[in-house]
Structure formats: C-alpha cells, structure tokens
Amino acid sequence: MSVLNNTKFISAVFLLTGIPGLEDVHLWLSIPFCLTYVISIVGNSVILSIIKTDTSLHEPMYIFLSMLAITDIGLLTATMPTILRIYMFNYREISFTACFAQMFFIHFLHCTESSLLLLMAFDRYVAICDPLRYASILTLPRVIKMGLLCVLRGVAIILPLPLLLKRYQYCETGVLSHSYCLHQDVMKMACSDITVSSICGLTARLLTMGLDSLLIFLSYVMILSTVLSVVSPTECMKALNTCVSHLCAVLIFYTPEIGLSLISRFVKGYSPMLSVLLGYMSVLVPPLLNPIVYSVKSKHLRARIFRRFIK
C-alpha cells in the first residue's frame, strides 16, 4: 500500500470534456468551432500582414495590435486541437505531459495578452494626456522592449504552476471540466495537498489580470479627467473615440476570464454549463472579435484592408 501511495502515475491520462448534455450533437458542434478557428486565423493574419507591409502603420498602437494578433493566434493554436478532436472524433484522452504543456501555454498567452492590453492603455494615456511627448516616449526600440518584457513576465509568473502540479500524485484518471487543460481544473484532480499550488495560482492571477485590470482602470480615470477638462465637446469626443476599440478589447478579454476565475474558486454548486461556456468565451471570443473591432474602429487600418482586397 505504501508503494502505491508513493507512486506518481506519469503514464496516466486526463479525460477532457465537451459541452455536458450535448454529446449526441458533438459532430455538428464542431462546425461552428471550425468556422471560428478559420475566421480568427484569417482575421489576425490579415491584420499582421497589413501592419507588416504598410510602413505608415509602424506606430506604437499598431505594433501593439500586431503583438495582440500574434498572441491570439498562439492561444487558438494551443487550445483548438484538443477541442476539435473531442467534437469531431470523440477522443478525450490527454497525457499528463501534454496537459501540463497546454496549460502553461494557455495561461502564459492569457498573461501576455493582459499585459499587452495594459500597454495599449498606456499608449492611449500618453497619446491623449501628453501628446507632445508621445513620439519621444513610445519609440520603436522601447515598444519592442516592452513587448519582450510582457513575454518574460508571463514566463516567470506562469512557469511555476505546471512545475508544481507535475510533482503531485494523481490517484486515478481525472475527468476535467473543459476541452483543454486549465490550472484550477487540473489542480482539483490531485490527491496531494494542493495548498501551495492554490496560493501560487491565486497569486499569479492577482499579479497578472488583477493588477493589469486595476492599472487599466486607473489609466482611463486619468484619460477621462484630461478629456473632460477640454472645453470643446468635439475635441472631447474625438479623443474618446480613439479609445473605443481598446475598451471593447478589454471588456471582451476580462469579462469571461474574471467570471471563470471567480466561480471556479469561490462559488459552490454552480452549473457546469456556465463554466464551460465562460471557458470557451475566454479562449475563442477575443481572437475572433479583436480583428473585427479594430478593423471597424480604426479608419487607417480599415482603409488598408479595403485597398488590399480591392487589389
């Protein structure tokens, strides 16, 4: 018995889950997932291609947008394979190693996207509150360094999470609540004491999305105070209009993430369907809607897209 208790079942697997109660129509549900994947990849790729080839768009706002598009493509690439194989082939098994790797990339890319949204809020703050120093503050080398810092920050904060989970014992095959691996979901499958991992996960969440959302909120408080001090209503609306696309991206990203984190940690007896839907929204909706939002609201980007397709 002691040998059994000290055994880590490295060769065991987790079982992923689709939408509960709709197992009979999983093949049909794979169609909207495939369409979402294709539209998201094409939309973000078009954004990247236009920003790369058009030198007039080599500005901090569009460089941050290209980083956001790369992050969204990476998030889709990390999650969509396991989602599609569940709905198309009913293949639910995933090994421990693959699960921990997927979990790292999902949380790392979420952390990176949160950091990029904060940088984009800082970009809007400088452009509105200190426009005369905008070019000197957000230079191209500095923007690139800020993007690299987002990546390093994500690795430093997220990497300990799968490493801790890998040390735990898993007594039997665990059935996860989602079609992909998340830290709080995998953590509940462990037979060991998960106190340290739970504290690290909550700390990582507070240091990334919690801190970033607070700083984004403060940046918009300062933006509003600056804009409201402008006498001309026309100039006031013009300044706020440049923030609409970023505000939409923030709401699209943070709403399902915060909801999923809160119900998984603090709410007891919640509907599994709610958790699954919020999970899909957090990984599929931002890559799908971000290119649409920025293409609609950015006049320069929209003009380049029209010109590209007309050619």
C-alpha positions as CSV (number, residue, x, y, z in Angstrom):
1,M,0.0,0.0,0.0
2,S,2.9,2.4,0.8
3,V,4.4,1.7,-2.6
4,L,1.0,2.5,-4.2
5,N,0.6,5.7,-2.3
6,N,4.1,7.0,-3.3
7,T,3.6,6.2,-7.0
8,K,3.1,9.0,-9.4
9,F,1.1,7.7,-12.3
10,I,3.0,9.6,-15.0
11,S,1.7,7.3,-17.7
12,A,-1.9,8.0,-16.7
13,V,-4.2,10.4,-18.6
14,F,-6.8,13.0,-18.0
15,L,-10.1,13.0,-19.8
16,L,-11.3,16.2,-21.4
17,T,-15.0,17.1,-21.6
18,G,-17.1,18.8,-24.2
19,I,-20.4,20.5,-23.6
20,P,-22.3,18.4,-21.0
21,G,-25.6,17.0,-22.1
22,L,-24.9,17.6,-25.8
23,E,-22.7,14.6,-26.5
24,D,-25.0,13.4,-29.3
25,V,-24.5,16.5,-31.4
26,H,-20.8,17.0,-30.9
27,L,-20.1,16.4,-34.6
28,W,-22.5,19.2,-35.5
29,L,-21.0,21.5,-32.8
30,S,-17.6,21.0,-34.5
31,I,-18.8,23.1,-37.4
32,P,-19.0,26.5,-35.5
33,F,-15.7,25.7,-33.8
34,C,-14.0,25.2,-37.1
35,L,-15.6,28.3,-38.6
36,T,-14.5,30.3,-35.5
37,Y,-10.9,29.0,-35.8
38,V,-10.7,29.7,-39.6
39,I,-12.2,33.2,-39.3
40,S,-10.0,34.1,-36.3
41,I,-6.8,32.9,-38.0
42,V,-7.6,34.7,-41.3
43,G,-8.6,37.9,-39.5
44,N,-5.5,38.1,-37.3
45,S,-3.3,37.1,-40.2
46,V,-4.7,39.9,-42.4
47,I,-4.0,42.4,-39.6
48,L,-0.4,41.2,-39.2
49,S,0.2,41.2,-43.0
50,I,-1.1,44.8,-43.4
51,I,0.8,46.2,-40.4
52,K,4.0,44.5,-41.6
53,T,3.8,45.7,-45.2
54,D,2.5,49.2,-44.7
55,T,5.2,51.4,-43.2
56,S,2.7,54.1,-42.4
57,L,1.2,51.8,-39.8
58,H,4.6,51.2,-38.0
59,E,3.3,53.2,-35.0
60,P,3.2,52.1,-31.3
61,M,-0.6,51.5,-31.4
62,Y,-0.4,49.2,-34.5
63,I,2.7,47.4,-33.3
64,F,0.9,46.6,-30.0
65,L,-2.1,45.4,-32.1
66,S,0.2,43.1,-34.1
67,M,1.6,41.7,-30.9
68,L,-2.0,41.1,-29.7
69,A,-2.8,39.3,-33.0
70,I,0.2,37.0,-32.6
71,T,-0.9,36.2,-29.0
72,D,-4.4,35.4,-30.2
73,I,-3.1,33.1,-32.9
74,G,-1.0,31.3,-30.4
75,L,-3.9,30.9,-28.0
76,L,-6.0,29.4,-30.7
77,T,-3.2,27.0,-31.7
78,A,-2.8,25.9,-28.1
79,T,-6.5,25.2,-27.5
80,M,-8.2,24.3,-30.7
81,P,-6.5,20.9,-31.4
82,T,-8.0,19.3,-28.3
83,I,-11.3,21.0,-28.8
84,L,-11.7,19.7,-32.3
85,R,-10.6,16.2,-31.6
86,I,-13.3,15.9,-28.9
87,Y,-16.1,17.2,-31.1
88,M,-15.0,15.6,-34.3
89,F,-13.5,12.2,-33.2
90,N,-14.8,11.9,-29.6
91,Y,-11.1,11.5,-28.5
92,R,-11.0,12.8,-24.9
93,E,-7.7,11.4,-23.5
94,I,-4.7,13.7,-23.0
95,S,-1.4,12.7,-21.3
96,F,-0.1,14.4,-18.2
97,T,2.8,15.9,-20.1
98,A,0.7,17.3,-22.9
99,C,-1.9,18.6,-20.4
100,F,0.7,20.5,-18.4
101,A,2.3,21.9,-21.6
102,Q,-1.1,23.0,-22.9
103,M,-1.9,24.5,-19.5
104,F,1.3,26.5,-19.5
105,F,0.8,28.0,-23.0
106,I,-2.9,28.9,-22.3
107,H,-2.1,30.7,-19.1
108,F,1.1,32.2,-20.5
109,L,-0.7,33.6,-23.5
110,H,-3.6,34.9,-21.4
111,C,-1.0,36.7,-19.2
112,T,0.8,38.1,-22.2
113,E,-2.5,39.4,-23.7
114,S,-3.4,41.0,-20.4
115,S,0.0,42.7,-20.4
116,L,-0.5,43.9,-24.0
117,L,-3.9,45.4,-23.2
118,L,-2.2,47.3,-20.3
119,L,0.5,48.6,-22.7
120,M,-2.2,49.7,-25.2
121,A,-4.0,51.5,-22.4
122,F,-0.6,53.2,-21.6
123,D,-0.3,54.1,-25.3
124,R,-3.8,55.8,-25.2
125,Y,-2.9,57.6,-22.0
126,V,0.3,59.1,-23.4
127,A,-1.4,60.0,-26.8
128,I,-4.2,61.9,-25.0
129,C,-2.7,63.2,-21.8
130,D,0.8,64.0,-23.1
131,P,0.6,64.2,-26.9
132,L,3.7,66.4,-27.4
133,R,5.9,63.8,-25.9
134,Y,4.2,60.8,-27.5
135,A,6.9,60.2,-30.1
136,S,9.8,60.6,-27.7
137,I,8.2,58.3,-25.0
138,L,7.0,55.4,-27.2
139,T,9.9,55.0,-29.6
140,L,10.1,51.8,-31.7
141,P,13.0,50.2,-29.7
142,R,11.2,51.0,-26.5
143,V,7.9,49.5,-27.8
144,I,9.8,46.3,-28.8
145,K,11.4,46.0,-25.4
146,M,8.0,46.5,-23.7
147,G,6.7,43.6,-25.8
148,L,9.6,41.4,-24.8
149,L,9.1,42.3,-21.2
150,C,5.5,41.1,-21.4
151,V,6.7,37.7,-22.6
152,L,9.3,37.4,-19.9
153,R,6.8,38.4,-17.3
154,G,4.4,35.7,-18.5
155,V,7.0,33.0,-18.4
156,A,8.3,34.0,-14.9
157,I,4.8,34.0,-13.4
158,I,3.2,31.1,-15.1
159,L,6.0,28.5,-15.4
160,P,5.9,27.5,-11.7
161,L,2.3,26.5,-12.0
162,P,2.7,23.3,-14.2
163,L,6.0,22.5,-12.4
164,L,4.2,22.3,-9.1
165,L,1.3,20.3,-10.5
166,K,3.8,17.8,-12.0
167,R,5.1,17.0,-8.5
168,Y,1.7,16.0,-7.2
169,Q,0.2,12.5,-7.1
170,Y,-2.9,11.7,-9.3
171,C,-4.5,8.6,-7.9
172,E,-6.8,7.8,-10.9
173,T,-7.8,9.1,-14.3
174,G,-9.4,12.5,-13.7
175,V,-12.2,14.0,-15.7
176,L,-11.6,17.7,-16.4
177,S,-14.3,20.2,-16.8
178,H,-13.2,21.7,-20.1
179,S,-11.9,20.7,-23.5
180,Y,-8.4,21.9,-22.6
181,C,-6.3,22.0,-19.5
182,L,-6.6,24.8,-17.0
183,H,-4.6,25.2,-13.8
184,Q,-7.6,25.3,-11.4
185,D,-9.2,22.4,-13.2
186,V,-6.2,20.1,-13.1
187,M,-5.3,21.1,-9.6
188,K,-8.6,19.6,-8.3
189,M,-7.6,16.2,-9.7
190,A,-4.6,15.8,-7.4
191,C,-4.6,13.5,-4.4
192,S,-1.9,15.5,-2.6
193,D,-2.2,18.7,-0.6
194,I,-2.7,21.5,-3.1
195,T,-2.5,24.4,-0.8
196,V,0.8,25.7,-2.2
197,S,-0.4,25.3,-5.8
198,S,-3.7,27.1,-5.0
199,I,-1.9,30.0,-3.4
200,C,0.5,30.3,-6.3
201,G,-2.3,30.2,-8.8
202,L,-4.3,32.9,-7.0
203,T,-1.1,35.0,-6.7
204,A,-0.4,34.6,-10.4
205,R,-3.9,35.7,-11.2
206,L,-3.7,38.7,-8.9
207,L,-0.3,39.7,-10.3
208,T,-1.4,39.5,-13.9
209,M,-5.0,40.1,-14.6
210,G,-5.8,41.6,-11.2
211,L,-3.0,44.2,-11.3
212,D,-3.4,44.8,-15.1
213,S,-7.1,45.5,-14.9
214,L,-6.6,47.9,-12.0
215,L,-3.9,49.8,-13.9
216,I,-6.1,49.9,-17.0
217,F,-8.9,51.3,-14.9
218,L,-6.6,54.0,-13.4
219,S,-5.3,54.9,-16.8
220,Y,-8.8,55.6,-18.1
221,V,-9.7,57.6,-15.0
222,M,-6.7,59.9,-15.8
223,I,-7.7,59.9,-19.5
224,L,-11.3,60.9,-18.6
225,S,-10.1,63.7,-16.2
226,T,-7.9,65.0,-19.0
227,V,-10.6,64.8,-21.7
228,L,-13.3,66.3,-19.6
229,S,-11.0,69.3,-19.0
230,V,-11.1,70.1,-22.7
231,V,-13.6,72.9,-23.5
232,S,-14.6,71.8,-26.9
233,P,-17.1,68.9,-27.0
234,T,-15.9,68.0,-30.5
235,E,-12.3,67.5,-29.3
236,C,-13.5,65.6,-26.3
237,M,-15.5,63.1,-28.4
238,K,-12.6,62.8,-30.9
239,A,-10.2,61.9,-28.1
240,L,-12.5,59.3,-26.5
241,N,-13.3,57.8,-29.9
242,T,-9.7,56.6,-30.2
243,C,-10.2,54.5,-27.0
244,V,-13.4,52.7,-28.0
245,S,-11.7,49.8,-29.8
246,H,-9.3,49.3,-26.9
247,L,-12.1,49.4,-24.3
248,C,-14.1,46.8,-26.4
249,A,-11.0,44.5,-26.4
250,V,-10.6,44.9,-22.6
251,L,-14.2,44.0,-22.0
252,I,-14.1,41.1,-24.4
253,F,-11.0,39.7,-22.7
254,Y,-11.6,40.4,-19.0
255,T,-15.3,39.6,-18.6
256,P,-15.2,35.8,-19.2
257,E,-11.8,35.5,-17.5
258,I,-12.8,37.2,-14.3
259,G,-16.2,35.3,-14.3
260,L,-14.5,31.9,-14.8
261,S,-11.9,32.6,-12.1
262,L,-14.5,33.7,-9.6
263,I,-16.9,30.9,-10.0
264,S,-14.2,28.2,-10.1
265,R,-12.6,29.4,-6.8
266,F,-15.4,30.9,-4.7
267,V,-18.8,29.7,-6.0
268,K,-20.1,26.3,-4.9
269,G,-22.8,24.3,-6.8
270,Y,-22.6,26.4,-10.0
271,S,-23.9,25.0,-13.3
272,P,-21.2,23.1,-15.2
273,M,-22.6,24.6,-18.4
274,L,-21.8,28.1,-17.2
275,S,-18.2,27.2,-16.5
276,V,-17.8,25.6,-19.9
277,L,-19.4,28.5,-21.8
278,L,-17.2,31.0,-20.0
279,G,-14.2,28.9,-20.7
280,Y,-15.0,28.9,-24.5
281,M,-15.6,32.6,-24.4
282,S,-12.2,33.3,-22.8
283,V,-10.2,31.4,-25.4
284,L,-12.3,31.8,-28.6
285,V,-14.1,35.2,-28.5
286,P,-11.1,37.6,-28.1
287,P,-9.2,36.1,-31.2
288,L,-12.4,36.3,-33.2
289,L,-13.6,39.8,-32.2
290,N,-10.3,41.7,-31.8
291,P,-9.6,42.0,-35.5
292,I,-13.2,42.9,-36.2
293,V,-13.3,45.6,-33.5
294,Y,-10.0,47.2,-34.6
295,S,-10.8,47.0,-38.3
296,V,-14.1,48.7,-37.8
297,K,-12.9,51.5,-35.4
298,S,-9.5,52.2,-36.9
299,K,-10.0,54.3,-40.0
300,H,-6.4,53.9,-41.3
301,L,-6.5,50.1,-40.8
302,R,-9.9,49.8,-42.4
303,A,-8.8,51.8,-45.5
304,R,-5.7,49.5,-45.9
305,I,-7.9,46.4,-45.6
306,F,-10.3,47.6,-48.3
307,R,-7.4,48.6,-50.5
308,R,-5.8,45.1,-50.1
309,F,-9.0,43.2,-51.0
310,I,-9.8,45.6,-53.9
311,K,-6.4,44.9,-55.4
